[in-house]
Amino acid sequence: MKKNKALFIYSGWMGDFLWIVPTIRALSKKYDSLSLVVSEQQKELAESLMNGDLDKIVEEVYVDIKSRGMIYRAINQHHIRKEAKNKNIGTYIDWVGKWKTTLCIPHSKEIDIYLPAEEDTRKREHKIIKRLHKKTNLMSPRDKNCHKVDSYLSVLKYFNIKDFKTNFDLKYNEEVINRAEKIIRLHNLRDVPSVALNIGSAQFSKIWPIENFKELAKKLQKDNIITMIFGADSFRWNNNYDARKEKTNFKDYDGLVSISSNPLLINAYLLSSGVFDISVACDSFPAHMAGSANEVSEKTIGAIKADNGKYYKANKTITLFGPTNDLFCSPYDPTGKFATIIRPEKYPNYCEYDLIKEKCSKYEKISEGESPCMKKISVGKVYEVIKEKLASKSQ
């Protein structure tokens, strides 16, 4: 087995995948070959990192398929193990440390297995993994009380990786770029005021009421601001909320542009390209994609110096937070200048929000349209911040 060939396991939500992209980019510089195991939601994003003949970041992407039941998942994991052995992969990094994902790792004395520090995962998971794999290495503990991106990057010192730049860019193929640029030219997005509204999220507790998005869209249209509605055409994890709400709430709006039917990577390109003056979203993948700041050189136009002495550049975003903690999950912005966070002016008295656990106790139990704290964010406040950001750009 070749230790300079690595398999990186990270299975979760789409937004979570974006937080790990800078770490994947850094690890790809250390290993001659880096392959990934990701979730079904993350597949397209991960595969984009395979683009490029000479500069691709990822060699191969395997999908840990959960949706077809335990038997199919076990068969699929057996296939991943077999493929990894055939490719002589000798290093395995399970970033989250769940025993079910370590089933993708072969049993061999010739490989190195790296798991999170015990304090970064559940004790029960560690005990089961120890039974499955006798020889494992624990990575250094992650930094706490910081953004998830910085927390993940802090572990790179364990691998003696120091010289890297934080970069969230995906790698788009020619077809995606051409189709996205056609939309940009069609609506003249680089030359007129425009706002992107991202209406959905994976959990209903994080979604701003659709009635509020409708009211905000009407206000923006009255100001002759091109408004685009973003969402997933198909996302079974929230019962296709985005597509359902877009079709029933925005179809009669004059001049409103809906592109929820576009493939994921085209929407990702549009959100990250900087063509919109502002992107508005709940805590979700579109918010992360639109607003996370890349580390750039001091001479880059629009770069801002952060307190850490590094320079960053990002698109302007407004993210609406209720039950989750923006310290960990907001668009990555060490400067504090690109991303604006709006929280409820007042939480309902019965809310049980826990800053340490990053969420409220009802976080995953709230039904569609019933998020009490997100209802407390007023349309007037969001509209006011949009107008302030547009005015500052024109000065």
C-alpha positions as CSV (number, residue, x, y, z in Angstrom):
1,M,0.0,0.0,0.0
2,K,1.3,3.5,-0.9
3,K,1.1,5.9,2.0
4,N,1.4,8.9,-0.4
5,K,-2.1,8.0,-1.7
6,A,-4.9,9.0,0.6
7,L,-8.7,8.5,1.0
8,F,-10.5,11.3,2.8
9,I,-13.9,10.5,4.3
10,Y,-16.3,13.3,4.9
11,S,-20.1,12.5,4.6
12,G,-22.6,15.2,5.5
13,W,-24.7,18.1,4.1
14,M,-23.8,20.3,1.1
15,G,-23.0,23.3,3.1
16,D,-20.7,21.3,5.3
17,F,-18.8,20.2,2.3
18,L,-17.9,23.8,1.4
19,W,-16.4,24.2,4.9
20,I,-14.0,21.3,4.2
21,V,-12.9,22.4,0.7
22,P,-9.9,24.5,2.0
23,T,-8.7,21.5,4.0
24,I,-9.1,19.2,1.0
25,R,-7.1,21.7,-1.1
26,A,-4.3,21.8,1.5
27,L,-4.2,18.0,1.9
28,S,-4.0,17.6,-1.9
29,K,-0.6,19.3,-1.8
30,K,0.7,16.8,0.7
31,Y,-0.4,13.6,-1.1
32,D,0.4,12.5,-4.6
33,S,-3.2,11.3,-4.9
34,L,-6.3,12.3,-2.9
35,S,-9.7,10.6,-3.3
36,L,-12.9,11.3,-1.4
37,V,-15.8,9.5,0.2
38,V,-18.8,11.8,0.4
39,S,-22.6,11.8,0.9
40,E,-25.1,11.7,-1.9
41,Q,-25.8,15.4,-1.3
42,Q,-22.2,16.3,-1.7
43,K,-21.5,14.2,-4.8
44,E,-21.7,17.0,-7.5
45,L,-19.6,19.4,-5.5
46,A,-16.9,16.9,-4.8
47,E,-16.8,15.7,-8.4
48,S,-16.1,19.3,-9.5
49,L,-12.7,19.1,-7.8
50,M,-11.8,16.4,-10.3
51,N,-11.9,18.8,-13.2
52,G,-8.6,19.8,-14.8
53,D,-6.0,17.6,-16.5
54,L,-2.9,19.0,-14.7
55,D,-4.3,20.8,-11.8
56,K,-7.2,18.6,-10.5
57,I,-7.5,18.5,-6.7
58,V,-9.2,15.1,-6.3
59,E,-8.4,11.9,-8.1
60,E,-11.6,9.9,-7.5
61,V,-14.9,10.4,-5.7
62,Y,-16.8,7.6,-4.0
63,V,-20.4,8.0,-2.6
64,D,-21.5,6.6,0.7
65,I,-25.1,5.8,-0.3
66,K,-27.5,5.8,2.7
67,S,-30.8,6.4,0.9
68,R,-31.3,2.8,-0.3
69,G,-31.1,1.1,3.1
70,M,-28.5,-0.6,5.3
71,I,-27.9,-3.7,3.0
72,Y,-27.3,-1.6,-0.1
73,R,-25.0,0.7,1.9
74,A,-23.0,-2.2,3.2
75,I,-22.6,-3.6,-0.3
76,N,-21.5,-0.2,-1.6
77,Q,-19.0,0.3,1.2
78,H,-17.5,-3.1,0.4
79,H,-17.1,-1.9,-3.2
80,I,-15.3,1.3,-1.9
81,R,-12.9,-0.9,0.2
82,K,-12.2,-3.1,-2.7
83,E,-11.5,-0.1,-5.0
84,A,-9.2,1.5,-2.5
85,K,-7.2,-1.7,-2.1
86,N,-6.9,-2.0,-5.9
87,K,-5.6,1.5,-6.1
88,N,-3.0,0.8,-3.4
89,I,-4.3,3.6,-1.2
90,G,-2.3,3.4,2.0
91,T,-3.6,6.4,4.0
92,Y,-7.2,6.8,5.3
93,I,-8.5,10.0,7.0
94,D,-12.0,9.8,8.5
95,W,-12.6,13.5,9.3
96,V,-15.8,13.1,11.4
97,G,-15.1,9.7,13.0
98,K,-18.3,7.8,12.7
99,W,-18.0,4.0,12.8
100,K,-20.5,3.5,9.8
101,T,-18.2,5.6,7.5
102,T,-15.1,3.8,8.7
103,L,-16.6,0.7,7.0
104,C,-15.2,2.2,3.8
105,I,-11.7,1.5,5.2
106,P,-10.1,-1.9,4.4
107,H,-8.7,-4.1,7.1
108,S,-5.0,-4.2,6.6
109,K,-1.8,-3.9,8.7
110,E,-0.2,-2.0,5.8
111,I,-2.4,1.1,6.0
112,D,-2.4,4.2,8.2
113,I,-5.8,5.3,9.6
114,Y,-6.4,8.8,11.0
115,L,-9.4,9.6,13.2
116,P,-10.5,12.8,15.0
117,A,-9.3,13.4,18.6
118,E,-11.6,11.8,21.1
119,E,-12.9,15.2,22.2
120,D,-14.0,16.0,18.6
121,T,-16.3,13.0,18.2
122,R,-18.6,10.9,20.4
123,K,-16.9,8.4,22.8
124,R,-19.3,5.6,21.6
125,E,-18.2,6.1,18.0
126,H,-14.5,5.8,19.0
127,K,-15.1,2.6,21.0
128,I,-16.8,0.9,18.1
129,I,-14.1,2.1,15.6
130,K,-11.4,0.7,17.9
131,R,-13.1,-2.7,17.7
132,L,-13.3,-2.5,13.9
133,H,-9.7,-1.2,13.3
134,K,-7.1,-2.1,15.9
135,K,-4.4,0.3,14.7
136,T,-5.5,3.9,14.4
137,N,-4.0,7.4,14.9
138,L,-5.8,10.2,16.6
139,M,-5.3,13.7,15.0
140,S,-4.7,16.7,17.1
141,P,-7.8,18.4,18.7
142,R,-9.5,21.1,16.7
143,D,-9.4,24.7,17.8
144,K,-12.7,25.6,19.6
145,N,-14.8,28.7,19.7
146,C,-14.0,29.7,16.1
147,H,-15.5,29.3,12.7
148,K,-15.8,25.6,11.5
149,V,-13.4,26.4,8.6
150,D,-10.7,27.6,11.0
151,S,-11.4,24.7,13.3
152,Y,-10.8,22.2,10.5
153,L,-7.7,24.0,9.2
154,S,-6.2,23.9,12.7
155,V,-5.8,20.1,12.4
156,L,-3.5,20.5,9.4
157,K,-0.5,21.2,11.7
158,Y,-0.8,17.5,12.7
159,F,0.1,16.6,9.1
160,N,2.8,19.2,9.1
161,I,1.0,21.3,6.5
162,K,1.7,25.0,7.1
163,D,2.0,26.8,3.7
164,F,-1.6,27.0,2.4
165,K,-4.1,29.6,1.5
166,T,-7.8,29.4,2.4
167,N,-9.7,28.8,-0.8
168,F,-13.3,27.7,-1.4
169,D,-13.3,27.7,-5.2
170,L,-14.8,24.8,-6.9
171,K,-13.6,23.8,-10.4
172,Y,-16.2,24.2,-13.1
173,N,-16.1,22.6,-16.5
174,E,-16.6,24.4,-19.7
175,E,-20.3,23.5,-20.1
176,V,-21.2,24.8,-16.6
177,I,-19.3,28.1,-17.2
178,N,-20.9,28.7,-20.7
179,R,-24.4,28.0,-19.4
180,A,-24.0,30.3,-16.4
181,E,-22.4,33.1,-18.4
182,K,-25.3,32.9,-20.8
183,I,-27.7,33.6,-17.9
184,I,-25.5,36.5,-16.8
185,R,-25.5,38.1,-20.3
186,L,-29.2,37.5,-20.8
187,H,-30.0,39.5,-17.6
188,N,-27.1,42.0,-17.9
189,L,-26.2,41.1,-14.3
190,R,-22.7,42.6,-14.4
191,D,-24.1,46.1,-15.2
192,V,-27.3,46.5,-13.3
193,P,-28.3,46.3,-9.6
194,S,-29.2,42.7,-8.7
195,V,-30.0,40.7,-5.6
196,A,-30.1,36.9,-5.2
197,L,-32.7,35.4,-2.8
198,N,-32.1,31.9,-1.6
199,I,-35.3,30.6,-0.1
200,G,-34.5,27.2,1.3
201,S,-32.4,25.2,3.7
202,A,-31.9,21.6,4.7
203,Q,-33.8,22.0,8.0
204,F,-37.2,23.8,8.3
205,S,-36.1,25.5,11.5
206,K,-33.6,27.6,9.6
207,I,-36.0,28.8,6.8
208,W,-37.3,32.4,6.7
209,P,-41.1,32.3,6.0
210,I,-41.8,32.3,2.2
211,E,-44.3,35.2,2.8
212,N,-41.4,37.3,3.9
213,F,-39.3,36.5,0.8
214,K,-42.3,37.4,-1.3
215,E,-42.7,40.8,0.4
216,L,-39.0,41.5,0.1
217,A,-39.0,40.6,-3.6
218,K,-41.9,43.0,-4.3
219,K,-40.0,45.8,-2.5
220,L,-36.9,45.2,-4.6
221,Q,-38.8,45.1,-7.8
222,K,-40.4,48.4,-7.1
223,D,-36.8,49.8,-6.8
224,N,-36.0,48.3,-10.3
225,I,-33.5,45.8,-8.8
226,I,-33.2,42.6,-10.7
227,T,-34.2,39.8,-8.3
228,M,-33.4,36.2,-8.8
229,I,-34.9,33.4,-6.8
230,F,-32.5,30.5,-6.0
231,G,-33.3,27.1,-4.8
232,A,-32.9,23.4,-5.5
233,D,-35.1,21.9,-8.2
234,S,-35.0,18.6,-6.3
235,F,-33.9,18.1,-2.7
236,R,-35.7,15.2,-1.0
237,W,-34.2,16.0,2.4
238,N,-36.6,19.0,2.8
239,N,-39.4,17.4,0.7
240,N,-38.4,19.6,-2.3
241,Y,-39.4,22.8,-0.4
242,D,-37.5,25.2,-2.7
243,A,-39.2,24.0,-5.9
244,R,-42.7,23.7,-4.3
245,K,-42.6,27.2,-2.8
246,E,-41.0,28.9,-5.9
247,K,-43.7,27.5,-8.2
248,T,-46.6,28.5,-6.0
249,N,-45.4,31.9,-4.8
250,F,-43.4,33.6,-7.5
251,K,-44.9,32.5,-10.8
252,D,-47.0,35.7,-11.3
253,Y,-44.2,38.2,-10.4
254,D,-43.4,40.5,-13.3
255,G,-39.7,40.7,-14.0
256,L,-38.7,38.2,-11.3
257,V,-36.2,35.7,-12.5
258,S,-36.4,32.1,-11.1
259,I,-33.5,29.7,-11.8
260,S,-34.3,27.0,-9.3
261,S,-34.5,24.5,-12.2
262,N,-30.8,25.0,-13.0
263,P,-28.3,22.3,-12.1
264,L,-26.5,22.7,-8.8
265,L,-23.1,23.7,-10.2
266,I,-24.6,26.4,-12.4
267,N,-26.2,28.0,-9.4
268,A,-23.0,27.6,-7.5
269,Y,-21.1,29.4,-10.2
270,L,-23.6,32.2,-10.3
271,L,-23.6,32.7,-6.6
272,S,-19.8,32.7,-6.2
273,S,-19.0,34.7,-9.4
274,G,-19.7,38.1,-7.8
275,V,-22.4,39.1,-10.4
276,F,-24.9,39.9,-7.7
277,D,-24.6,43.0,-5.6
278,I,-26.0,41.1,-2.7
279,S,-27.1,37.5,-1.9
280,V,-29.7,37.0,0.8
281,A,-30.1,33.5,2.3
282,C,-30.9,31.5,5.4
283,D,-28.1,29.4,7.0
284,S,-27.6,27.1,4.0
285,F,-25.3,26.0,1.2
286,P,-26.2,29.0,-1.0
287,A,-25.2,31.4,1.8
288,H,-21.8,29.6,2.2
289,M,-21.2,29.4,-1.5
290,A,-22.1,33.1,-2.2
291,G,-20.2,34.7,0.7
292,S,-17.1,32.7,1.9
293,A,-13.9,34.7,1.6
294,N,-10.8,33.5,-0.2
295,E,-7.4,34.4,1.0
296,V,-5.8,36.6,-1.6
297,S,-2.7,38.8,-2.1
298,E,-2.5,42.4,-0.8
299,K,-2.7,43.8,-4.3
300,T,-6.0,42.1,-5.2
301,I,-8.6,44.7,-6.0
302,G,-11.3,44.7,-3.3
303,A,-9.1,42.8,-0.8
304,I,-9.5,43.6,2.9
305,K,-7.0,42.9,5.6
306,A,-8.2,40.9,8.6
307,D,-7.0,41.0,12.2
308,N,-4.9,37.9,11.5
309,G,-2.8,39.9,9.0
310,K,-4.0,38.1,5.9
311,Y,-6.0,39.6,3.1
312,Y,-9.4,38.3,1.9
313,K,-12.0,38.9,-0.8
314,A,-15.6,37.8,-0.9
315,N,-19.0,38.8,-2.3
316,K,-21.4,40.8,-0.2
317,T,-24.0,38.7,1.6
318,I,-26.8,38.9,4.1
319,T,-27.5,35.7,6.1
320,L,-30.5,35.2,8.3
321,F,-29.8,33.2,11.4
322,G,-32.3,31.9,14.0
323,P,-31.7,28.5,15.7
324,T,-28.0,28.0,14.6
325,N,-24.8,29.7,15.7
326,D,-23.3,32.2,13.3
327,L,-19.9,32.0,15.0
328,F,-19.5,28.5,13.5
329,C,-21.8,28.6,10.4
330,S,-21.9,32.0,8.8
331,P,-20.2,32.7,5.5
332,Y,-16.5,32.5,6.3
333,D,-15.3,36.2,6.6
334,P,-12.3,36.9,8.9
335,T,-12.5,40.6,8.0
336,G,-16.1,41.0,9.2
337,K,-16.7,43.3,6.2
338,F,-18.3,41.1,3.5
339,A,-20.9,39.1,5.4
340,T,-23.7,40.7,7.4
341,I,-25.6,38.5,9.9
342,I,-29.2,39.3,10.8
343,R,-30.8,37.6,13.9
344,P,-34.2,38.0,15.4
345,E,-34.6,41.3,17.2
346,K,-36.2,39.3,20.0
347,Y,-36.4,35.5,20.5
348,P,-39.7,34.0,21.7
349,N,-39.8,33.5,25.5
350,Y,-40.0,29.7,25.1
351,C,-36.9,29.4,22.9
352,E,-34.2,27.1,24.2
353,Y,-31.2,28.3,22.1
354,D,-27.9,26.9,23.3
355,L,-24.8,28.8,22.1
356,I,-22.4,26.0,23.1
357,K,-24.3,23.3,21.2
358,E,-24.8,25.7,18.3
359,K,-28.5,25.1,18.1
360,C,-31.8,24.9,20.0
361,S,-33.3,21.7,21.3
362,K,-36.1,21.9,18.7
363,Y,-33.6,22.4,15.9
364,E,-34.5,19.3,13.9
365,K,-38.1,18.9,15.1
366,I,-39.7,22.0,13.7
367,S,-42.2,21.5,10.8
368,E,-42.3,23.4,7.6
369,G,-43.3,27.0,8.1
370,E,-43.2,26.8,11.9
371,S,-39.8,28.2,12.9
372,P,-40.7,30.6,15.7
373,C,-37.4,32.5,15.8
374,M,-37.1,33.0,12.0
375,K,-40.5,34.6,12.0
376,K,-39.1,37.3,14.3
377,I,-36.8,38.6,11.5
378,S,-38.6,41.5,9.9
379,V,-38.8,42.2,6.2
380,G,-38.2,45.8,6.9
381,K,-34.9,45.1,8.6
382,V,-33.6,42.9,5.7
383,Y,-34.7,45.5,3.1
384,E,-33.0,48.3,5.1
385,V,-29.7,46.4,5.2
386,I,-29.9,45.6,1.4
387,K,-30.4,49.3,0.6
388,E,-27.5,50.3,2.9
389,K,-25.2,47.9,1.1
390,L,-26.3,49.0,-2.4
391,A,-25.8,52.6,-1.4
392,S,-22.3,52.0,-0.1
393,K,-21.4,50.3,-3.3
394,S,-22.4,53.3,-5.4
395,Q,-20.3,55.7,-3.4
